[in-house]
């Protein structure tokens, strides 16, 4: 399955919940989705809050899936080709000098 197929499955789920409706209790605006992405990413950190060991791989996988779903949704709604953006960023990163702190 590729990113496009995952994105379609994510949209299908969101639509099935009615969250794209104008009167939704969970409006799917870019702002709200960015906040949700950050909250889910913070939940990833909870798995390492007091130690460096991974104690619950399944729970971490669920949090990573939540992060991935929000990322797919944000990219799709913002009309960003996530695959293209990732490949472009990787190409940029190859040209970076990580030793001097440059971006």
SEVO-587948 format. One record per residue (C-alpha): y, x, z; residue number from 1. Coordinates in Angstrom, 2 decimals. Layout:
BEGIN
{{Y, X, Z}, NUM}
...
end
This chain:
BEGIN
{{0.00, 0.00, 0.00}, 1}
{{3.45, 1.35, -0.87}, 2}
{{6.89, 0.87, 0.68}, 3}
{{7.70, -2.02, -1.65}, 4}
{{4.56, -3.90, -0.64}, 5}
{{5.22, -3.27, 3.05}, 6}
{{8.79, -4.50, 2.60}, 7}
{{7.54, -7.70, 0.95}, 8}
{{5.08, -8.31, 3.79}, 9}
{{7.88, -7.75, 6.32}, 10}
{{10.16, -10.24, 4.51}, 11}
{{7.31, -12.77, 4.37}, 12}
{{6.88, -12.52, 8.15}, 13}
{{10.64, -12.80, 8.85}, 14}
{{10.90, -15.85, 6.56}, 15}
{{7.86, -17.44, 8.25}, 16}
{{9.73, -17.22, 11.55}, 17}
{{12.85, -18.81, 10.07}, 18}
{{14.97, -15.79, 10.95}, 19}
{{16.69, -15.71, 7.54}, 20}
{{17.96, -19.26, 8.03}, 21}
{{21.69, -19.73, 8.65}, 22}
{{21.05, -21.43, 12.00}, 23}
{{18.51, -18.84, 13.21}, 24}
{{18.57, -17.80, 16.85}, 25}
{{17.84, -14.27, 15.54}, 26}
{{20.32, -13.74, 12.68}, 27}
{{19.15, -10.87, 10.49}, 28}
{{22.51, -9.16, 9.91}, 29}
{{22.69, -5.43, 9.30}, 30}
{{24.46, -5.04, 12.65}, 31}
{{21.79, -6.93, 14.57}, 32}
{{19.00, -5.08, 12.79}, 33}
{{20.59, -1.68, 13.48}, 34}
{{20.82, -2.58, 17.17}, 35}
{{17.19, -3.72, 17.16}, 36}
{{16.11, -0.50, 15.42}, 37}
{{17.83, 1.55, 18.12}, 38}
{{16.25, -0.49, 20.91}, 39}
{{12.79, -0.08, 19.41}, 40}
{{13.34, 3.67, 18.93}, 41}
{{14.24, 3.86, 22.61}, 42}
{{10.93, 2.19, 23.43}, 43}
{{9.21, 5.10, 21.66}, 44}
{{10.93, 7.42, 24.14}, 45}
{{9.53, 5.47, 27.08}, 46}
{{6.09, 6.85, 26.27}, 47}
{{7.35, 10.34, 27.10}, 48}
{{9.86, 9.51, 29.84}, 49}
{{8.07, 11.24, 32.68}, 50}
{{5.63, 13.54, 30.93}, 51}
{{4.89, 15.22, 27.63}, 52}
{{1.44, 13.71, 27.19}, 53}
{{0.62, 10.75, 25.01}, 54}
{{-1.15, 8.41, 27.41}, 55}
{{-1.37, 5.26, 25.26}, 56}
{{-1.70, 5.97, 21.53}, 57}
{{-2.11, 2.28, 20.64}, 58}
{{1.09, 1.26, 22.44}, 59}
{{2.98, 4.10, 20.77}, 60}
{{1.63, 3.00, 17.38}, 61}
{{2.97, -0.51, 18.03}, 62}
{{6.43, 0.84, 18.85}, 63}
{{6.42, 3.05, 15.75}, 64}
{{5.43, 0.01, 13.68}, 65}
{{8.38, -1.93, 15.12}, 66}
{{10.71, 0.95, 14.19}, 67}
{{9.23, 1.07, 10.70}, 68}
{{9.61, -2.66, 10.17}, 69}
{{13.27, -2.64, 11.18}, 70}
{{13.87, 0.40, 8.98}, 71}
{{12.30, -1.33, 5.98}, 72}
{{14.34, -4.47, 6.60}, 73}
{{17.65, -2.65, 6.98}, 74}
{{17.07, -0.65, 3.81}, 75}
{{16.08, -3.75, 1.86}, 76}
{{19.00, -5.89, 3.01}, 77}
{{21.43, -3.01, 2.34}, 78}
{{19.92, -2.56, -1.15}, 79}
{{18.83, 0.99, -0.39}, 80}
{{15.72, 2.34, -2.08}, 81}
{{14.16, 3.87, 1.02}, 82}
{{11.64, 5.94, -0.93}, 83}
{{14.42, 7.40, -3.08}, 84}
{{16.62, 8.01, -0.02}, 85}
{{13.82, 9.83, 1.80}, 86}
{{12.97, 12.00, -1.19}, 87}
{{16.66, 12.82, -1.71}, 88}
{{17.08, 13.73, 1.96}, 89}
{{14.01, 15.97, 1.83}, 90}
{{15.46, 17.75, -1.18}, 91}
{{18.75, 18.25, 0.68}, 92}
{{16.88, 19.55, 3.70}, 93}
{{15.14, 22.22, 1.62}, 94}
{{18.60, 23.61, 0.87}, 95}
{{19.69, 23.71, 4.49}, 96}
{{19.81, 26.78, 6.65}, 97}
{{18.39, 25.59, 9.95}, 98}
{{19.22, 28.83, 11.75}, 99}
{{23.04, 28.55, 11.48}, 100}
{{23.25, 24.91, 12.65}, 101}
{{24.63, 23.64, 9.32}, 102}
{{24.07, 20.06, 8.27}, 103}
end
